[in-house]
């Protein structure tokens, strides 16, 4: 198991594929595969925090949108 930091979009896509492949095996927590999955997910989250940041939602805008959707 060689795990490296994710620095490029290509590495990011490869990491997502690794996660998919590992999830298909249903790894047990604290097993080698389970630990590998946890590490890769952590690296993907770190990459996403930098390259795909999510802005905080505006609760007032959310309520206004819901009210509009429900005709209120």
Secondary structure, 3 states (H helix, E strand, C coil): CCCCCCCCHHHHHHHHHHHHHHHHCCCCCCCHHHHHHHHHHHHHHHHHHHHCCCCCCCHHHHHHHHHHHCCC
